[in-house]
Amino acid sequence: MDIIVKHKVPIVITSSSARPEVNEAVHSYDGIVLHDAIHNRFAHTAKE
């Protein structure tokens, strides 16, 4: 994740699990995190 922050990657796509530390790190430099969820249940979990 250090390289993402170092280069201030503007859009990061995550899958399988939404990790709060990734969201916080990317949002710290105004980046955007998109979470790819394959089931409604996973989407609701990521939203929380």
Helices and strands as residue ranges (DSSP letters): H 2-6, E 11-15, H 20-27, E 32-36, H 40-47
